[in-house]
Each structure stands twice: as structure tokens, then as C-alpha cells.
Amino acid sequence: MKTVLGSRPPQCANKCMSCRPCTATLVASSHHKSSNLEATTYQGDESYYLLSWKCRCRNKLFHP
């Protein structure tokens, strides 16, 4: 089975200020469970995480 992402990587040219090289990278967002929700309303998979595209230069992330 082939894994396919639902979006294309962003064009990161000029998105990292003057830092080079500025490349697109996938970032997994941290999984937060809201404390004000009852356990019966939360039906998420504990292993579920969101992926989003960011522009990266060295150890810094920038919004595309």
C-alpha cells in the first residue's frame, strides 16, 4: 500500500527570512486532549496526529 499525503509541499523561497537553505518539511503537531471535554465525547484515536507543512532552515520552523 502506497502512502499519499493530502497536500503538496509549499514553495519555501523567501519564507525563512535570510536563512538558507529553506526547505519544506512535514511537522507532526502535538496531540492535545482538551480537559473540558467529557470522556464520553472524546472518541479520538490516541495514536492520531496531524501533519502540516512548514518551511525549515537549520533548527527553525517558519510558516509557509
Helices and strands as residue ranges (DSSP letters): E 23-28, E 51-57, E 60-62
